[in-house]
């Protein structure tokens, strides 16, 4: 487990891997306590994971960058796979935990068809009912992050035992896409699953949340952003990530995040280390602090 604190006491982050029995479906736990004194905005970039957020104190206001006129406020939320970015805002005070999951594990733990919480943000109370309220109360009553993460291990192990199983062929298909960062041909994955194309697409969307083509699109975006952030030339990053050319890469990044890659990465470089500057997945660019 890792804990990072501001000496001035304005923020604290904790991160831990789950119990081995929950791996690889449950990817990471993240805890946070913010007392910044000023509102904060963060652009949530499409990523190949599902996030369950449980706030003990404070709420998040979320807006789809494609539709600025619609915003929702949540204490508990579930964010499935998305092909567009979300702008998250809070008043500077926030205290809670995030559970980062593979989509197929989220299907089992949440017990719902994943298209119900993909391409949107859903209040976790609507999906989990009293389960999330009881978990939030129990987590908030613990005084140390280690105790909270241990409670998550116990609770999620119980949920997994009582939840619907994801077909192994869907887990295999997800792994094929993830292994190549979305560059594997969908037709090859569908044929390898042993199902017909229509059956494969139906099952993939039910258990993962989006069509296989959309999942691959998200993975290619993440690979391209990582390569660009490492200093790779745009043409090289585009080719290595499965885009036709640099123009195609620029269009996709702009469409999916609301910002061209140069502007997105410039904003990321300007963000000082500290609260909100940490990505929820290693090797991914999952969020960018943006000025109000």
TORKOL-4160 file (C-alpha; in steps of 0.2 Angstrom, whole numbers, padded with zeros to 4 digits, m for minus):
292
<pt num="1" X="0000" Y="0000" Z="0000"/>
<pt num="2" X="0006" Y="0018" Z="m0004"/>
<pt num="3" X="0000" Y="0034" Z="0005"/>
<pt num="4" X="0004" Y="0051" Z="m0001"/>
<pt num="5" X="0001" Y="0066" Z="0010"/>
<pt num="6" X="0002" Y="0085" Z="0008"/>
<pt num="7" X="0013" Y="0091" Z="0023"/>
<pt num="8" X="0001" Y="0106" Z="0025"/>
<pt num="9" X="m0014" Y="0093" Z="0027"/>
<pt num="10" X="m0024" Y="0099" Z="0012"/>
<pt num="11" X="m0024" Y="0082" Z="0003"/>
<pt num="12" X="m0020" Y="0063" Z="0006"/>
<pt num="13" X="m0020" Y="0049" Z="m0007"/>
<pt num="14" X="m0019" Y="0030" Z="m0003"/>
<pt num="15" X="m0018" Y="0016" Z="m0015"/>
<pt num="16" X="m0017" Y="m0003" Z="m0013"/>
<pt num="17" X="m0019" Y="m0019" Z="m0023"/>
<pt num="18" X="m0033" Y="m0030" Z="m0019"/>
<pt num="19" X="m0032" Y="m0047" Z="m0011"/>
<pt num="20" X="m0025" Y="m0060" Z="m0024"/>
<pt num="21" X="m0041" Y="m0069" Z="m0024"/>
<pt num="22" X="m0049" Y="m0054" Z="m0032"/>
<pt num="23" X="m0036" Y="m0052" Z="m0045"/>
<pt num="24" X="m0035" Y="m0048" Z="m0060"/>
<pt num="25" X="m0053" Y="m0042" Z="m0060"/>
<pt num="26" X="m0052" Y="m0030" Z="m0046"/>
<pt num="27" X="m0037" Y="m0019" Z="m0052"/>
<pt num="28" X="m0034" Y="m0006" Z="m0038"/>
<pt num="29" X="m0041" Y="0003" Z="m0023"/>
<pt num="30" X="m0039" Y="0021" Z="m0021"/>
<pt num="31" X="m0043" Y="0032" Z="m0006"/>
<pt num="32" X="m0043" Y="0051" Z="m0005"/>
<pt num="33" X="m0046" Y="0065" Z="0007"/>
<pt num="34" X="m0046" Y="0083" Z="0000"/>
<pt num="35" X="m0048" Y="0099" Z="0009"/>
<pt num="36" X="m0042" Y="0111" Z="m0004"/>
<pt num="37" X="m0052" Y="0126" Z="0000"/>
<pt num="38" X="m0056" Y="0129" Z="m0018"/>
<pt num="39" X="m0067" Y="0121" Z="m0031"/>
<pt num="40" X="m0058" Y="0108" Z="m0043"/>
<pt num="41" X="m0061" Y="0102" Z="m0060"/>
<pt num="42" X="m0054" Y="0086" Z="m0068"/>
<pt num="43" X="m0056" Y="0079" Z="m0085"/>
<pt num="44" X="m0060" Y="0061" Z="m0084"/>
<pt num="45" X="m0052" Y="0053" Z="m0100"/>
<pt num="46" X="m0060" Y="0037" Z="m0108"/>
<pt num="47" X="m0051" Y="0022" Z="m0100"/>
<pt num="48" X="m0053" Y="0003" Z="m0101"/>
<pt num="49" X="m0059" Y="0001" Z="m0083"/>
<pt num="50" X="m0075" Y="0003" Z="m0073"/>
<pt num="51" X="m0075" Y="0013" Z="m0057"/>
<pt num="52" X="m0085" Y="0012" Z="m0042"/>
<pt num="53" X="m0084" Y="0028" Z="m0032"/>
<pt num="54" X="m0090" Y="0029" Z="m0014"/>
<pt num="55" X="m0089" Y="0046" Z="m0005"/>
<pt num="56" X="m0090" Y="0047" Z="0014"/>
<pt num="57" X="m0091" Y="0066" Z="0013"/>
<pt num="58" X="m0094" Y="0078" Z="m0002"/>
<pt num="59" X="m0102" Y="0075" Z="m0019"/>
<pt num="60" X="m0096" Y="0075" Z="m0037"/>
<pt num="61" X="m0104" Y="0085" Z="m0051"/>
<pt num="62" X="m0102" Y="0076" Z="m0068"/>
<pt num="63" X="m0104" Y="0083" Z="m0086"/>
<pt num="64" X="m0102" Y="0074" Z="m0102"/>
<pt num="65" X="m0091" Y="0085" Z="m0113"/>
<pt num="66" X="m0102" Y="0081" Z="m0128"/>
<pt num="67" X="m0117" Y="0088" Z="m0119"/>
<pt num="68" X="m0112" Y="0102" Z="m0107"/>
<pt num="69" X="m0131" Y="0106" Z="m0104"/>
<pt num="70" X="m0133" Y="0090" Z="m0094"/>
<pt num="71" X="m0125" Y="0088" Z="m0077"/>
<pt num="72" X="m0128" Y="0076" Z="m0063"/>
<pt num="73" X="m0122" Y="0076" Z="m0045"/>
<pt num="74" X="m0118" Y="0060" Z="m0035"/>
<pt num="75" X="m0111" Y="0054" Z="m0018"/>
<pt num="76" X="m0110" Y="0036" Z="m0025"/>
<pt num="77" X="m0107" Y="0033" Z="m0043"/>
<pt num="78" X="m0103" Y="0019" Z="m0056"/>
<pt num="79" X="m0094" Y="0024" Z="m0072"/>
<pt num="80" X="m0093" Y="0010" Z="m0085"/>
<pt num="81" X="m0083" Y="0011" Z="m0101"/>
<pt num="82" X="m0086" Y="0027" Z="m0111"/>
<pt num="83" X="m0080" Y="0034" Z="m0128"/>
<pt num="84" X="m0081" Y="0052" Z="m0122"/>
<pt num="85" X="m0073" Y="0061" Z="m0108"/>
<pt num="86" X="m0082" Y="0068" Z="m0092"/>
<pt num="87" X="m0079" Y="0084" Z="m0083"/>
<pt num="88" X="m0079" Y="0080" Z="m0064"/>
<pt num="89" X="m0081" Y="0095" Z="m0052"/>
<pt num="90" X="m0081" Y="0096" Z="m0033"/>
<pt num="91" X="m0081" Y="0111" Z="m0021"/>
<pt num="92" X="m0063" Y="0106" Z="m0014"/>
<pt num="93" X="m0069" Y="0095" Z="0000"/>
<pt num="94" X="m0070" Y="0076" Z="m0004"/>
<pt num="95" X="m0067" Y="0061" Z="0006"/>
<pt num="96" X="m0070" Y="0043" Z="0000"/>
<pt num="97" X="m0063" Y="0028" Z="m0010"/>
<pt num="98" X="m0063" Y="0022" Z="m0028"/>
<pt num="99" X="m0063" Y="0003" Z="m0034"/>
<pt num="100" X="m0056" Y="0001" Z="m0051"/>
<pt num="101" X="m0062" Y="m0015" Z="m0060"/>
<pt num="102" X="m0061" Y="m0024" Z="m0076"/>
<pt num="103" X="m0078" Y="m0023" Z="m0085"/>
<pt num="104" X="m0080" Y="m0042" Z="m0084"/>
<pt num="105" X="m0077" Y="m0042" Z="m0065"/>
<pt num="106" X="m0089" Y="m0027" Z="m0063"/>
<pt num="107" X="m0103" Y="m0038" Z="m0071"/>
<pt num="108" X="m0101" Y="m0051" Z="m0058"/>
<pt num="109" X="m0098" Y="m0039" Z="m0043"/>
<pt num="110" X="m0112" Y="m0027" Z="m0047"/>
<pt num="111" X="m0124" Y="m0040" Z="m0054"/>
<pt num="112" X="m0131" Y="m0030" Z="m0069"/>
<pt num="113" X="m0129" Y="m0030" Z="m0087"/>
<pt num="114" X="m0114" Y="m0018" Z="m0090"/>
<pt num="115" X="m0123" Y="m0008" Z="m0104"/>
<pt num="116" X="m0134" Y="m0001" Z="m0090"/>
<pt num="117" X="m0119" Y="0009" Z="m0084"/>
<pt num="118" X="m0108" Y="0012" Z="m0099"/>
<pt num="119" X="m0108" Y="0028" Z="m0110"/>
<pt num="120" X="m0115" Y="0036" Z="m0095"/>
<pt num="121" X="m0113" Y="0039" Z="m0076"/>
<pt num="122" X="m0125" Y="0030" Z="m0065"/>
<pt num="123" X="m0129" Y="0033" Z="m0047"/>
<pt num="124" X="m0122" Y="0017" Z="m0038"/>
<pt num="125" X="m0137" Y="0017" Z="m0026"/>
<pt num="126" X="m0148" Y="0013" Z="m0041"/>
<pt num="127" X="m0138" Y="m0002" Z="m0046"/>
<pt num="128" X="m0133" Y="m0008" Z="m0028"/>
<pt num="129" X="m0147" Y="m0002" Z="m0017"/>
<pt num="130" X="m0143" Y="m0004" Z="0002"/>
<pt num="131" X="m0127" Y="m0013" Z="m0002"/>
<pt num="132" X="m0118" Y="0003" Z="m0006"/>
<pt num="133" X="m0125" Y="0013" Z="0008"/>
<pt num="134" X="m0120" Y="m0001" Z="0021"/>
<pt num="135" X="m0103" Y="m0002" Z="0013"/>
<pt num="136" X="m0101" Y="0017" Z="0014"/>
<pt num="137" X="m0106" Y="0017" Z="0032"/>
<pt num="138" X="m0094" Y="0003" Z="0036"/>
<pt num="139" X="m0079" Y="0011" Z="0027"/>
<pt num="140" X="m0082" Y="0028" Z="0035"/>
<pt num="141" X="m0082" Y="0020" Z="0052"/>
<pt num="142" X="m0064" Y="0014" Z="0050"/>
<pt num="143" X="m0050" Y="0026" Z="0054"/>
<pt num="144" X="m0036" Y="0019" Z="0044"/>
<pt num="145" X="m0034" Y="0016" Z="0025"/>
<pt num="146" X="m0027" Y="m0002" Z="0028"/>
<pt num="147" X="m0043" Y="m0006" Z="0038"/>
<pt num="148" X="m0054" Y="0001" Z="0024"/>
<pt num="149" X="m0045" Y="m0009" Z="0010"/>
<pt num="150" X="m0046" Y="m0025" Z="0020"/>
<pt num="151" X="m0065" Y="m0022" Z="0022"/>
<pt num="152" X="m0066" Y="m0020" Z="0003"/>
<pt num="153" X="m0057" Y="m0036" Z="0001"/>
<pt num="154" X="m0070" Y="m0045" Z="0012"/>
<pt num="155" X="m0085" Y="m0037" Z="0004"/>
<pt num="156" X="m0080" Y="m0039" Z="m0014"/>
<pt num="157" X="m0075" Y="m0057" Z="m0011"/>
<pt num="158" X="m0093" Y="m0060" Z="m0004"/>
<pt num="159" X="m0101" Y="m0050" Z="m0019"/>
<pt num="160" X="m0091" Y="m0060" Z="m0031"/>
<pt num="161" X="m0096" Y="m0077" Z="m0024"/>
<pt num="162" X="m0115" Y="m0072" Z="m0025"/>
<pt num="163" X="m0114" Y="m0063" Z="m0042"/>
<pt num="164" X="m0117" Y="m0069" Z="m0060"/>
<pt num="165" X="m0102" Y="m0077" Z="m0068"/>
<pt num="166" X="m0095" Y="m0069" Z="m0084"/>
<pt num="167" X="m0092" Y="m0082" Z="m0098"/>
<pt num="168" X="m0074" Y="m0087" Z="m0099"/>
<pt num="169" X="m0075" Y="m0083" Z="m0118"/>
<pt num="170" X="m0079" Y="m0065" Z="m0114"/>
<pt num="171" X="m0064" Y="m0064" Z="m0102"/>
<pt num="172" X="m0053" Y="m0071" Z="m0116"/>
<pt num="173" X="m0060" Y="m0059" Z="m0129"/>
<pt num="174" X="m0056" Y="m0044" Z="m0117"/>
<pt num="175" X="m0039" Y="m0050" Z="m0114"/>
<pt num="176" X="m0035" Y="m0052" Z="m0133"/>
<pt num="177" X="m0040" Y="m0034" Z="m0136"/>
<pt num="178" X="m0031" Y="m0028" Z="m0120"/>
<pt num="179" X="m0015" Y="m0037" Z="m0125"/>
<pt num="180" X="m0014" Y="m0028" Z="m0141"/>
<pt num="181" X="m0021" Y="m0011" Z="m0135"/>
<pt num="182" X="m0036" Y="m0013" Z="m0146"/>
<pt num="183" X="m0026" Y="m0017" Z="m0162"/>
<pt num="184" X="m0033" Y="m0035" Z="m0164"/>
<pt num="185" X="m0046" Y="m0037" Z="m0178"/>
<pt num="186" X="m0063" Y="m0038" Z="m0170"/>
<pt num="187" X="m0068" Y="m0052" Z="m0183"/>
<pt num="188" X="m0053" Y="m0062" Z="m0177"/>
<pt num="189" X="m0058" Y="m0061" Z="m0159"/>
<pt num="190" X="m0076" Y="m0065" Z="m0163"/>
<pt num="191" X="m0071" Y="m0080" Z="m0173"/>
<pt num="192" X="m0059" Y="m0086" Z="m0159"/>
<pt num="193" X="m0073" Y="m0085" Z="m0146"/>
<pt num="194" X="m0083" Y="m0099" Z="m0155"/>
<pt num="195" X="m0099" Y="m0088" Z="m0156"/>
<pt num="196" X="m0106" Y="m0081" Z="m0172"/>
<pt num="197" X="m0103" Y="m0063" Z="m0174"/>
<pt num="198" X="m0120" Y="m0057" Z="m0169"/>
<pt num="199" X="m0120" Y="m0068" Z="m0153"/>
<pt num="200" X="m0102" Y="m0062" Z="m0149"/>
<pt num="201" X="m0107" Y="m0044" Z="m0150"/>
<pt num="202" X="m0123" Y="m0047" Z="m0140"/>
<pt num="203" X="m0113" Y="m0056" Z="m0126"/>
<pt num="204" X="m0098" Y="m0044" Z="m0127"/>
<pt num="205" X="m0109" Y="m0029" Z="m0124"/>
<pt num="206" X="m0119" Y="m0037" Z="m0110"/>
<pt num="207" X="m0104" Y="m0042" Z="m0100"/>
<pt num="208" X="m0092" Y="m0028" Z="m0105"/>
<pt num="209" X="m0104" Y="m0013" Z="m0108"/>
<pt num="210" X="m0099" Y="m0007" Z="m0125"/>
<pt num="211" X="m0097" Y="m0015" Z="m0142"/>
<pt num="212" X="m0080" Y="m0023" Z="m0145"/>
<pt num="213" X="m0076" Y="m0010" Z="m0158"/>
<pt num="214" X="m0079" Y="0004" Z="m0145"/>
<pt num="215" X="m0068" Y="m0006" Z="m0132"/>
<pt num="216" X="m0054" Y="m0007" Z="m0145"/>
<pt num="217" X="m0056" Y="0012" Z="m0149"/>
<pt num="218" X="m0054" Y="0016" Z="m0130"/>
<pt num="219" X="m0038" Y="0005" Z="m0129"/>
<pt num="220" X="m0030" Y="0013" Z="m0144"/>
<pt num="221" X="m0034" Y="0031" Z="m0137"/>
<pt num="222" X="m0025" Y="0026" Z="m0121"/>
<pt num="223" X="m0010" Y="0019" Z="m0130"/>
<pt num="224" X="m0008" Y="0034" Z="m0141"/>
<pt num="225" X="m0009" Y="0046" Z="m0127"/>
<pt num="226" X="0004" Y="0037" Z="m0117"/>
<pt num="227" X="0016" Y="0037" Z="m0132"/>
<pt num="228" X="0013" Y="0055" Z="m0135"/>
<pt num="229" X="0016" Y="0059" Z="m0116"/>
<pt num="230" X="0032" Y="0049" Z="m0118"/>
<pt num="231" X="0038" Y="0061" Z="m0132"/>
<pt num="232" X="0035" Y="0050" Z="m0147"/>
<pt num="233" X="0032" Y="0059" Z="m0163"/>
<pt num="234" X="0013" Y="0061" Z="m0167"/>
<pt num="235" X="0015" Y="0051" Z="m0184"/>
<pt num="236" X="0025" Y="0037" Z="m0175"/>
<pt num="237" X="0012" Y="0037" Z="m0160"/>
<pt num="238" X="m0002" Y="0036" Z="m0173"/>
<pt num="239" X="0005" Y="0021" Z="m0182"/>
<pt num="240" X="0010" Y="0012" Z="m0167"/>
<pt num="241" X="m0008" Y="0014" Z="m0160"/>
<pt num="242" X="m0017" Y="0008" Z="m0175"/>
<pt num="243" X="m0023" Y="0024" Z="m0182"/>
<pt num="244" X="m0022" Y="0027" Z="m0201"/>
<pt num="245" X="m0012" Y="0043" Z="m0199"/>
<pt num="246" X="m0008" Y="0058" Z="m0188"/>
<pt num="247" X="m0024" Y="0067" Z="m0194"/>
<pt num="248" X="m0035" Y="0051" Z="m0189"/>
<pt num="249" X="m0026" Y="0051" Z="m0172"/>
<pt num="250" X="m0030" Y="0070" Z="m0169"/>
<pt num="251" X="m0048" Y="0068" Z="m0174"/>
<pt num="252" X="m0051" Y="0053" Z="m0162"/>
<pt num="253" X="m0042" Y="0062" Z="m0147"/>
<pt num="254" X="m0053" Y="0077" Z="m0150"/>
<pt num="255" X="m0069" Y="0068" Z="m0152"/>
<pt num="256" X="m0066" Y="0057" Z="m0137"/>
<pt num="257" X="m0059" Y="0070" Z="m0125"/>
<pt num="258" X="m0065" Y="0087" Z="m0132"/>
<pt num="259" X="m0047" Y="0093" Z="m0134"/>
<pt num="260" X="m0034" Y="0090" Z="m0147"/>
<pt num="261" X="m0019" Y="0080" Z="m0141"/>
<pt num="262" X="m0007" Y="0095" Z="m0140"/>
<pt num="263" X="m0019" Y="0105" Z="m0129"/>
<pt num="264" X="m0024" Y="0089" Z="m0118"/>
<pt num="265" X="m0006" Y="0085" Z="m0115"/>
<pt num="266" X="m0001" Y="0103" Z="m0112"/>
<pt num="267" X="m0014" Y="0104" Z="m0098"/>
<pt num="268" X="m0008" Y="0088" Z="m0091"/>
<pt num="269" X="0010" Y="0095" Z="m0090"/>
<pt num="270" X="0005" Y="0111" Z="m0082"/>
<pt num="271" X="m0004" Y="0102" Z="m0068"/>
<pt num="272" X="0007" Y="0102" Z="m0052"/>
<pt num="273" X="0009" Y="0085" Z="m0043"/>
<pt num="274" X="m0004" Y="0083" Z="m0029"/>
<pt num="275" X="m0023" Y="0080" Z="m0028"/>
<pt num="276" X="m0031" Y="0075" Z="m0044"/>
<pt num="277" X="m0014" Y="0073" Z="m0053"/>
<pt num="278" X="m0013" Y="0054" Z="m0050"/>
<pt num="279" X="m0020" Y="0042" Z="m0063"/>
<pt num="280" X="m0031" Y="0028" Z="m0057"/>
<pt num="281" X="m0022" Y="0015" Z="m0069"/>
<pt num="282" X="m0004" Y="0013" Z="m0071"/>
<pt num="283" X="0002" Y="0017" Z="m0089"/>
<pt num="284" X="m0014" Y="0026" Z="m0093"/>
<pt num="285" X="m0019" Y="0044" Z="m0094"/>
<pt num="286" X="m0035" Y="0044" Z="m0085"/>
<pt num="287" X="m0037" Y="0061" Z="m0079"/>
<pt num="288" X="m0031" Y="0079" Z="m0082"/>
<pt num="289" X="m0033" Y="0094" Z="m0070"/>
<pt num="290" X="m0041" Y="0108" Z="m0079"/>
<pt num="291" X="m0043" Y="0127" Z="m0074"/>
<pt num="292" X="m0060" Y="0133" Z="m0069"/>
